[in-house]
């Protein structure tokens, strides 16, 4: 069961990585058009940390070989 959850977390991390890339491209497009909003960098940073880094770390813990 833990292996299934680990693989699911990797799938979630991959999906969120794609969504972060889309969000970054949207923010760059907005910046090119002169729209600047405070906190855009922190928004993407927190999205990347919580949506990609943490699930990968948890999946690594769940998928490591048991001795």
KAJO-V847870 format. One record per residue. N is the residue number from 0. PSI is psi in radians with two decimals (* if undefined). D_LAST is the distance of its C-alpha to the last C-alpha in Angstrom with 1 decimal. Layout:
BEGIN
n,psi,d_last
N,PSI,D_LAST
N,PSI,D_LAST
END
This chain:
BEGIN
n,psi,d_last
0,-0.67,16.9
1,-0.56,14.9
2,-0.69,14.8
3,-0.76,18.5
4,-0.67,19.2
5,-0.79,17.4
6,-0.62,19.6
7,-0.70,22.5
8,-0.65,22.2
9,-0.67,22.3
10,-0.76,25.3
11,-0.74,26.9
12,-0.70,26.4
13,-0.74,28.1
14,-0.77,30.9
15,-0.58,31.5
16,-0.71,31.5
17,-0.75,34.3
18,-0.63,36.1
19,-0.73,36.0
20,-0.71,37.5
21,-0.74,40.2
22,-0.70,40.9
23,-0.73,41.2
24,-0.64,43.7
25,-0.74,45.7
26,-0.66,45.9
27,-0.69,47.1
28,-0.76,49.7
29,-0.71,50.9
30,-0.62,51.1
31,-0.52,53.2
32,0.09,55.6
33,0.15,56.0
34,2.03,54.0
35,2.28,51.9
36,2.41,50.2
37,2.44,48.6
38,0.13,44.9
39,-0.66,44.0
40,-0.74,41.7
41,-0.61,39.8
42,-0.84,39.6
43,-0.66,37.9
44,-0.83,35.7
45,-0.65,34.5
46,-0.73,34.1
47,-0.73,31.9
48,-0.88,29.7
49,-0.51,29.3
50,-0.33,29.2
51,-0.92,27.3
52,-0.84,25.3
53,-0.80,23.9
54,-0.61,22.8
55,-0.72,21.1
56,-0.76,19.2
57,-0.70,18.2
58,-0.67,17.2
59,-0.70,15.1
60,-0.67,13.2
61,-0.52,13.0
62,-0.07,12.1
63,2.64,9.4
64,2.35,6.4
65,2.44,3.8
66,*,0.0
END
